[in-house]
Amino acid sequence: MFAKLTLLDGLIVLLYFAAVLGIGLYHARRNKGADDFISASRQMPWLAVLGSIVATEVSAATFLATPGVGFAENMSYLQFGVGSFLARIFIAFVFLGAFYAAKSLTIYEFLAKRFGNGTRYTATLFFIVTRLLASAVRLMIAATGLSLILDVPFAICLAIFTLVAIIYTGGGGIRGIIWTDVLQAIVFISCGLALILYIGQSIGWSTISEIGAANGRFDIFRFSPTDSDAGLLGWLNDPKLFWIAAVFGFVSTTAAFGTDQDMTQRMLTCKDVGAARRSVILSGFISIPIAALFLFVGVALFAFYQVHTDASLPMAVLADGSSTVTADKVFPWFIGTQLPSGLRGLLLVGVLAAAMSSLDSTMGALSSSALVDLYRPLLKKQTSDQVGLRLSRIFVSIFGVALALTAWALKDAAGFLWLTFKIGSITYGAMLGVFLLGILTTRGSDRGNWISMLSSSLICGLLLALIETGNLALGWTWLIVIGTAWTFSIGYLWHEKAPRSE
């Protein structure tokens, strides 16, 4: 089964597993209770938080799926980074100040203090469903990659990822998550650089440059539609136009960093809001070069297979009966078939790190939200530190299994990178709208909020279904904007009574 792995590869993988498990078990002794398990008593160094943000952003979606975009398309994905960078500044100076002032364990607890528990429960359930689906896609990507590299059944790879992540996440809590993420960020970047150097030495830098340029793989910015006769819809619905990509990057990053406990939890572990702001803003300077790195990996792989034709590359059958290379699977295929011993082990660790960073923070965030935003307020029970800690670890295990089962159900999905965005487009707008209402205004009501959120998500879900079936000529990137505007407007106008607190 593991015939492709040499002793050196195996030792590298075992060393990585020992490191992540060691970090998790070491920090397990420091957790004094559930609140400490969730927030690390707000004593984490901001540089460690920065590394954790970078690792969670990279995850399997960037590490394995972004090279597929560079292989099949070009580098226009970097246009999203412009809006994403501006969104981090907005989050740092608008959202984080409100969250730290509220002294809440989760961001949905902030909604309860501002509006009431109806808003909190709705946002929490939206988060749980959206995060389970989006993170399961990332886990599926990583398990698929490992399965291709080792020629091991998908189910076995999925089980290994889930078990290891449950052990160190359930043990170390948010401290273990952040410090293992720092290790994983170093692994990601090292793998990308090592792979580019290997391909460059193999076929020559000039070859990569010439083939990439001749096939438009280095194109980044596009300021007008490719179809001059597309009319207004061509200017509004092409997600690869610069201004649409920048707007989508701003809105989606604001939603992810400001309304998703998975991304926000680590920011709330810093000593003060100033430290949290530094970690978020600096992550913007790092995320664009990392995305460029892995897009360039895809371009280099495209050039490699133009020079060394491989008829055994993973193929997909199109609707018209023709076949094409499955771009999402080229990178793991290359790792499993082309790399020498040692380098293969390093890249295999990169795949493992991608899976771990997709799992650990998600399980930690889902666990914290389930305990703080559902279990405690619904059962109205105050638990001791030890009972709360035990419940947090139980929730980690439950959500780990749920993620694995969801990843199994999604194993045949296509278009990995864009699938994660499309899932979030249904609920992120509703969540962003209600957070903006709570932070930027003094209006809003508990009942009006959850009604506007539910109706927003229903509208966006229906619109996405129409778009995907070709019955609506609208770019799916507009769904978050539509959802945000709908929720904010309805919530603002539905002013039954004064908010609970300001």
C-alpha positions as CSV (number, residue, x, y, z in Angstrom):
1,M,0.0,0.0,0.0
2,F,2.8,2.5,1.0
3,A,5.2,1.3,-1.7
4,K,5.9,4.8,-3.0
5,L,7.2,5.9,0.4
6,T,10.9,5.4,1.1
7,L,12.3,5.2,4.6
8,L,13.4,8.9,4.4
9,D,9.9,9.9,3.4
10,G,8.4,7.9,6.2
11,L,10.7,9.4,8.8
12,I,9.8,13.0,7.7
13,V,6.1,12.2,8.0
14,L,6.6,10.6,11.4
15,L,8.6,13.6,12.6
16,Y,5.8,15.9,11.6
17,F,3.1,13.8,13.3
18,A,5.3,13.7,16.5
19,A,5.7,17.5,16.4
20,V,1.9,18.3,16.1
21,L,0.9,15.7,18.6
22,G,3.7,16.9,21.0
23,I,2.5,20.5,20.7
24,G,-1.1,19.6,21.4
25,L,-0.3,17.4,24.4
26,Y,2.1,19.9,25.8
27,H,-0.5,22.6,25.9
28,A,-3.2,20.2,27.2
29,R,-1.7,20.6,30.7
30,R,-2.1,24.4,30.6
31,N,-5.8,24.5,30.1
32,K,-7.5,25.5,33.3
33,G,-11.1,25.4,32.1
34,A,-13.4,25.8,29.1
35,D,-12.9,29.6,28.9
36,D,-9.1,29.2,28.9
37,F,-9.5,26.4,26.4
38,I,-11.3,28.8,24.1
39,S,-9.4,32.1,24.6
40,A,-6.0,31.1,26.1
41,S,-6.8,33.8,28.7
42,R,-6.0,36.3,25.9
43,Q,-2.2,35.8,26.5
44,M,-1.1,34.6,23.0
45,P,1.8,36.5,21.3
46,W,0.5,38.4,18.2
47,L,3.2,36.9,16.0
48,A,1.9,33.4,16.8
49,V,-1.6,34.6,16.0
50,L,-0.3,36.0,12.7
51,G,1.2,32.6,11.8
52,S,-2.1,30.9,12.7
53,I,-4.1,33.2,10.5
54,V,-1.8,32.6,7.6
55,A,-1.9,28.8,8.1
56,T,-5.7,28.7,8.3
57,E,-6.1,30.9,5.2
58,V,-3.7,28.7,3.2
59,S,-5.2,25.3,4.3
60,A,-5.9,22.7,1.7
61,A,-7.8,25.2,-0.6
62,T,-4.6,27.2,-1.3
63,F,-2.0,24.4,-1.0
64,L,-3.7,21.9,-3.3
65,A,-6.5,23.8,-5.2
66,T,-4.7,27.0,-6.1
67,P,-2.1,25.3,-8.2
68,G,-5.0,23.8,-10.1
69,V,-6.1,27.4,-11.0
70,G,-2.6,28.3,-12.1
71,F,-2.4,25.1,-14.2
72,A,-5.7,25.5,-16.0
73,E,-6.3,29.3,-16.0
74,N,-3.9,32.1,-15.0
75,M,-3.0,34.3,-12.0
76,S,-6.1,36.5,-12.1
77,Y,-7.0,35.1,-8.7
78,L,-4.6,37.6,-7.2
79,Q,-7.0,40.4,-8.0
80,F,-9.1,39.2,-5.0
81,G,-6.1,40.0,-2.8
82,V,-6.5,43.7,-3.4
83,G,-9.9,43.8,-1.8
84,S,-8.9,41.2,0.8
85,F,-6.1,43.4,2.0
86,L,-8.4,46.5,2.4
87,A,-10.9,44.3,4.3
88,R,-8.3,43.4,6.9
89,I,-7.7,47.0,7.7
90,F,-11.5,47.5,8.0
91,I,-11.8,44.5,10.3
92,A,-8.9,45.6,12.4
93,F,-10.3,49.1,13.1
94,V,-14.0,48.5,13.1
95,F,-14.8,44.9,14.2
96,L,-12.0,44.1,16.6
97,G,-12.5,47.2,18.7
98,A,-16.2,46.2,19.2
99,F,-15.4,42.6,20.0
100,Y,-12.7,43.4,22.5
101,A,-14.9,46.0,24.2
102,A,-17.7,43.5,24.6
103,K,-15.2,41.0,26.3
104,S,-17.0,38.1,24.7
105,L,-15.6,34.5,24.3
106,T,-17.2,34.2,20.9
107,I,-18.4,36.8,18.4
108,Y,-21.9,35.4,18.6
109,E,-22.0,36.2,22.3
110,F,-21.4,39.8,21.1
111,L,-24.6,39.6,19.1
112,A,-26.5,38.3,22.2
113,K,-25.4,41.3,24.2
114,R,-26.2,43.7,21.4
115,F,-29.6,42.3,20.2
116,G,-30.7,39.1,22.0
117,N,-30.4,35.4,21.8
118,G,-32.6,35.0,18.7
119,T,-29.9,36.8,16.6
120,R,-27.2,34.8,18.4
121,Y,-28.8,31.4,17.8
122,T,-29.4,32.2,14.1
123,A,-25.8,33.4,13.5
124,T,-24.4,30.4,15.4
125,L,-26.4,27.9,13.4
126,F,-25.4,29.6,10.2
127,F,-21.8,29.4,11.2
128,I,-22.0,25.7,12.1
129,V,-23.7,24.7,8.9
130,T,-21.5,26.9,6.7
131,R,-18.2,26.0,8.4
132,L,-19.0,22.3,8.4
133,L,-19.6,22.4,4.6
134,A,-16.7,24.8,3.7
135,S,-14.1,23.1,5.9
136,A,-15.3,19.6,4.8
137,V,-14.5,20.7,1.2
138,R,-10.9,21.6,2.4
139,L,-10.6,18.3,4.2
140,M,-11.9,16.4,1.1
141,I,-9.3,18.2,-1.0
142,A,-6.5,17.2,1.3
143,A,-7.7,13.6,1.7
144,T,-8.0,13.4,-2.1
145,G,-4.5,14.7,-2.5
146,L,-3.0,12.2,-0.1
147,S,-5.0,9.4,-1.7
148,L,-3.5,10.2,-5.1
149,I,0.0,10.6,-3.8
150,L,0.1,7.3,-1.8
151,D,-2.5,5.3,-3.9
152,V,-4.3,4.7,-0.6
153,P,-8.1,4.6,-0.3
154,F,-9.7,8.0,0.3
155,A,-11.5,6.7,3.5
156,I,-8.2,5.7,5.2
157,C,-6.6,9.1,4.5
158,L,-9.8,10.8,5.8
159,A,-9.7,8.7,9.0
160,I,-6.0,9.4,9.7
161,F,-6.5,13.2,9.3
162,T,-9.5,13.3,11.5
163,L,-8.1,11.1,14.3
164,V,-4.8,13.1,14.6
165,A,-6.6,16.4,14.5
166,I,-9.1,15.4,17.2
167,I,-6.2,14.3,19.5
168,Y,-4.1,17.5,19.4
169,T,-7.0,19.9,19.1
170,G,-9.0,18.3,21.9
171,G,-5.9,18.3,24.0
172,G,-4.3,21.7,23.5
173,G,-7.3,23.8,22.8
174,I,-6.7,27.2,21.1
175,R,-3.1,27.3,22.3
176,G,-2.4,24.0,20.6
177,I,-4.2,25.1,17.5
178,I,-2.3,28.4,17.2
179,W,1.2,26.9,17.8
180,T,0.6,23.9,15.4
181,D,-0.6,26.4,12.9
182,V,2.7,28.3,13.1
183,L,4.5,25.0,12.3
184,Q,2.1,24.4,9.4
185,A,2.6,27.9,8.0
186,I,6.4,27.2,7.9
187,V,5.8,23.8,6.2
188,F,3.4,25.3,3.6
189,I,5.8,28.0,2.5
190,S,8.8,25.7,2.5
191,C,7.0,23.2,0.3
192,G,6.0,25.8,-2.3
193,L,9.5,27.2,-2.5
194,A,11.1,23.7,-2.7
195,L,8.7,22.5,-5.5
196,I,9.3,25.6,-7.6
197,L,13.1,25.2,-7.3
198,Y,12.8,21.5,-8.2
199,I,10.7,22.2,-11.4
200,G,12.9,25.1,-12.3
201,Q,16.0,23.0,-12.1
202,S,14.3,20.2,-14.0
203,I,13.0,22.0,-17.1
204,G,14.7,25.4,-16.8
205,W,13.4,28.8,-15.6
206,S,13.3,30.1,-19.2
207,T,11.1,27.2,-20.2
208,I,8.6,28.0,-17.5
209,S,8.6,31.6,-18.4
210,E,8.2,31.1,-22.2
211,I,5.5,28.4,-21.9
212,G,3.6,30.3,-19.2
213,A,3.7,33.6,-21.2
214,A,2.8,32.0,-24.5
215,N,-0.3,30.4,-22.9
216,G,-1.4,33.5,-20.9
217,R,-0.7,31.9,-17.5
218,F,0.9,35.0,-16.1
219,D,-2.0,37.3,-16.8
220,I,-3.2,38.9,-13.6
221,F,-5.3,42.0,-14.2
222,R,-8.3,42.3,-16.5
223,F,-10.1,45.6,-16.7
224,S,-12.7,44.9,-19.4
225,P,-14.8,41.9,-20.5
226,T,-13.3,39.5,-23.0
227,D,-16.5,39.6,-25.0
228,S,-17.0,43.1,-26.3
229,D,-20.6,42.4,-27.1
230,A,-21.5,41.2,-23.6
231,G,-23.1,44.6,-22.7
232,L,-23.8,45.6,-19.1
233,L,-24.0,42.0,-17.9
234,G,-20.4,41.4,-19.1
235,W,-19.2,44.2,-16.8
236,L,-21.3,43.0,-13.9
237,N,-21.0,39.2,-14.0
238,D,-17.4,38.3,-14.8
239,P,-15.7,37.4,-11.5
240,K,-12.3,37.9,-13.1
241,L,-12.8,41.6,-13.9
242,F,-10.5,43.6,-11.6
243,W,-13.2,45.7,-10.0
244,I,-15.6,42.8,-9.4
245,A,-12.8,40.6,-8.0
246,A,-11.7,43.5,-5.7
247,V,-15.2,44.0,-4.4
248,F,-15.7,40.3,-3.9
249,G,-12.3,40.0,-2.1
250,F,-13.3,42.9,0.2
251,V,-16.8,41.6,1.1
252,S,-15.9,37.9,1.4
253,T,-12.8,38.6,3.6
254,T,-14.8,41.0,5.8
255,A,-17.4,38.3,6.2
256,A,-14.8,35.6,6.9
257,F,-12.7,37.6,9.3
258,G,-15.6,39.5,11.0
259,T,-18.4,37.0,11.2
260,D,-16.8,33.5,11.2
261,Q,-15.7,32.3,14.6
262,D,-13.2,30.0,12.9
263,M,-11.1,33.0,11.7
264,T,-12.0,35.4,14.5
265,Q,-11.3,33.1,17.5
266,R,-7.6,33.3,17.2
267,M,-7.7,37.1,17.0
268,L,-9.5,37.3,20.3
269,T,-6.6,35.5,22.1
270,C,-4.2,38.5,21.9
271,K,-3.4,40.5,25.0
272,D,-5.1,43.6,23.6
273,V,-6.9,45.0,20.6
274,G,-3.7,46.6,19.3
275,A,-1.9,43.3,19.1
276,A,-4.8,41.7,17.4
277,R,-4.9,44.5,14.8
278,R,-1.2,44.0,14.0
279,S,-1.7,40.3,13.4
280,V,-4.7,40.9,11.0
281,I,-3.2,43.7,9.0
282,L,0.2,42.0,8.6
283,S,-1.5,38.8,7.4
284,G,-2.6,40.9,4.4
285,F,1.0,41.5,3.4
286,I,1.7,37.8,3.6
287,S,-1.4,36.3,2.0
288,I,-0.9,37.8,-1.5
289,P,2.7,36.5,-1.9
290,I,1.6,33.1,-0.7
291,A,-1.3,32.9,-3.1
292,A,1.1,34.0,-5.9
293,L,3.6,31.3,-4.8
294,F,1.1,28.5,-5.3
295,L,-0.4,29.9,-8.5
296,F,3.2,29.9,-9.8
297,V,3.5,26.3,-8.8
298,G,0.5,25.6,-11.0
299,V,2.1,27.5,-13.9
300,A,5.3,25.6,-13.4
301,L,3.4,22.3,-13.4
302,F,1.7,23.3,-16.7
303,A,5.1,24.0,-18.3
304,F,6.5,20.7,-16.9
305,Y,3.7,18.6,-18.5
306,Q,4.1,20.5,-21.8
307,V,7.7,19.3,-21.8
308,H,7.1,15.9,-20.4
309,T,3.8,14.7,-21.7
310,D,2.0,12.2,-19.4
311,A,-0.9,10.3,-20.8
312,S,-1.7,8.9,-17.3
313,L,-2.6,12.3,-15.8
314,P,-6.0,12.3,-14.0
315,M,-8.7,13.0,-16.5
316,A,-12.4,14.0,-16.3
317,V,-15.1,13.3,-18.9
318,L,-17.0,16.4,-20.0
319,A,-20.7,16.6,-20.9
320,D,-20.0,16.5,-24.6
321,G,-18.1,13.2,-24.2
322,S,-14.6,14.7,-24.5
323,S,-12.0,14.4,-21.8
324,T,-9.7,16.9,-20.1
325,V,-7.0,16.9,-17.5
326,T,-8.5,17.3,-14.0
327,A,-6.5,20.4,-12.9
328,D,-7.4,20.1,-9.2
329,K,-5.6,16.7,-9.1
330,V,-2.4,17.5,-11.1
331,F,-0.4,18.8,-8.1
332,P,-0.9,15.7,-5.9
333,W,-0.3,13.5,-8.9
334,F,3.0,15.2,-9.6
335,I,4.0,14.7,-5.9
336,G,3.2,11.0,-6.0
337,T,4.8,10.2,-9.4
338,Q,7.7,12.7,-10.1
339,L,9.4,13.8,-6.9
340,P,12.5,12.1,-5.5
341,S,12.7,10.6,-2.0
342,G,13.0,13.2,0.7
343,L,11.3,15.9,-1.3
344,R,8.3,13.7,-1.7
345,G,8.2,13.3,2.0
346,L,8.4,17.1,2.6
347,L,5.5,17.7,0.1
348,L,3.5,14.9,1.7
349,V,3.9,16.7,5.0
350,G,2.7,19.8,3.3
351,V,-0.5,17.9,2.3
352,L,-0.9,16.7,5.9
353,A,-0.4,20.2,7.2
354,A,-3.0,21.5,4.8
355,A,-5.5,18.9,6.2
356,M,-4.6,19.6,9.8
357,S,-5.0,23.4,9.4
358,S,-8.4,22.8,7.8
359,L,-9.5,20.7,10.7
360,D,-8.0,22.0,13.9
361,S,-9.2,25.6,14.0
362,T,-12.6,24.6,12.6
363,M,-13.1,21.9,15.3
364,G,-12.0,24.4,18.0
365,A,-14.3,27.2,16.7
366,L,-17.3,24.9,16.3
367,S,-16.7,23.5,19.8
368,S,-16.4,26.9,21.4
369,S,-19.5,28.2,19.7
370,A,-21.5,25.1,20.6
371,L,-20.6,25.4,24.2
372,V,-20.9,29.2,24.7
373,D,-23.7,30.1,22.2
374,L,-25.9,27.0,22.4
375,Y,-25.3,24.8,25.4
376,R,-24.9,27.4,28.1
377,P,-27.8,29.8,27.1
378,L,-30.2,27.1,26.0
379,L,-29.8,24.9,29.1
380,K,-29.1,27.8,31.3
381,K,-26.4,25.8,33.1
382,Q,-23.2,27.2,34.7
383,T,-20.6,24.5,34.6
384,S,-17.4,24.1,36.6
385,D,-14.1,24.6,34.9
386,Q,-13.4,20.9,34.6
387,V,-16.9,20.0,33.3
388,G,-16.7,22.9,30.8
389,L,-13.3,21.7,29.6
390,R,-14.6,18.1,29.3
391,L,-17.6,19.3,27.2
392,S,-15.3,21.4,25.0
393,R,-13.3,18.3,24.2
394,I,-16.5,16.2,23.6
395,F,-17.7,18.8,21.1
396,V,-14.3,18.8,19.3
397,S,-14.7,15.0,18.8
398,I,-18.3,15.3,17.6
399,F,-17.5,18.0,15.1
400,G,-14.4,16.2,13.9
401,V,-16.5,13.1,13.0
402,A,-19.2,15.4,11.4
403,L,-16.5,17.1,9.2
404,A,-15.2,13.7,8.1
405,L,-18.6,12.4,7.2
406,T,-19.4,15.6,5.3
407,A,-16.0,15.4,3.4
408,W,-16.9,11.8,2.5
409,A,-20.3,13.0,1.0
410,L,-18.5,15.7,-1.0
411,K,-15.6,13.5,-2.3
412,D,-16.8,13.6,-6.0
413,A,-17.3,17.4,-6.1
414,A,-15.4,19.4,-8.8
415,G,-14.0,22.9,-8.9
416,F,-12.4,22.7,-5.5
417,L,-11.3,26.3,-5.0
418,W,-14.5,28.0,-6.1
419,L,-16.8,25.5,-4.3
420,T,-15.6,26.8,-0.9
421,F,-16.5,30.4,-1.9
422,K,-19.9,29.4,-3.3
423,I,-20.9,27.6,-0.1
424,G,-20.1,30.7,1.9
425,S,-22.0,33.0,-0.5
426,I,-25.4,31.7,0.9
427,T,-24.9,32.7,4.5
428,Y,-22.0,35.0,4.8
429,G,-24.1,38.0,3.5
430,A,-26.7,37.5,6.2
431,M,-24.1,37.3,8.9
432,L,-22.1,40.3,7.6
433,G,-25.3,42.3,7.4
434,V,-26.3,41.7,11.0
435,F,-22.8,42.4,12.4
436,L,-22.6,45.6,10.5
437,L,-26.0,46.6,11.9
438,G,-24.7,45.8,15.4
439,I,-21.4,47.6,15.1
440,L,-22.2,50.6,12.9
441,T,-25.7,51.5,14.1
442,T,-27.8,51.7,17.2
443,R,-30.8,50.3,15.5
444,G,-32.1,46.7,15.0
445,S,-34.3,44.2,16.9
446,D,-33.8,40.6,17.8
447,R,-36.8,39.3,15.9
448,G,-36.2,41.5,12.9
449,N,-32.6,40.3,12.7
450,W,-33.3,36.6,12.6
451,I,-36.1,37.0,10.1
452,S,-33.9,39.1,7.8
453,M,-31.1,36.6,8.1
454,L,-33.2,33.6,7.3
455,S,-34.9,35.3,4.4
456,S,-31.5,36.6,3.1
457,S,-30.0,33.1,3.1
458,L,-33.1,31.6,1.4
459,I,-32.9,34.3,-1.3
460,C,-29.2,33.7,-1.9
461,G,-29.7,29.9,-1.9
462,L,-32.4,30.2,-4.6
463,L,-30.3,32.6,-6.6
464,L,-27.3,30.3,-6.5
465,A,-29.4,27.4,-7.7
466,L,-30.7,29.4,-10.6
467,I,-27.2,30.6,-11.5
468,E,-25.7,27.1,-11.3
469,T,-28.5,25.7,-13.6
470,G,-28.0,28.5,-16.1
471,N,-31.4,30.0,-15.5
472,L,-30.1,33.4,-14.2
473,A,-27.5,35.5,-15.9
474,L,-25.9,36.8,-12.6
475,G,-22.4,36.3,-11.3
476,W,-22.5,34.3,-8.1
477,T,-19.9,36.7,-6.5
478,W,-22.8,39.2,-6.1
479,L,-24.6,36.9,-3.7
480,I,-22.7,38.0,-0.6
481,V,-23.4,41.7,-1.5
482,I,-27.1,41.0,-2.0
483,G,-27.3,39.1,1.2
484,T,-25.5,41.8,3.2
485,A,-27.7,44.6,1.8
486,W,-30.9,42.7,2.4
487,T,-30.1,41.8,6.0
488,F,-28.8,45.2,6.9
489,S,-31.7,47.0,5.3
490,I,-34.5,44.8,6.7
491,G,-32.8,44.8,10.2
492,Y,-32.4,48.5,10.2
493,L,-36.0,49.2,9.2
494,W,-37.5,46.6,11.6
495,H,-37.0,48.7,14.7
496,E,-39.4,47.3,17.3
497,K,-37.6,48.5,20.3
498,A,-34.3,49.8,21.4
499,P,-31.3,47.4,21.3
500,R,-30.4,45.6,24.5
501,S,-27.1,47.3,24.8
502,E,-24.8,49.5,22.7
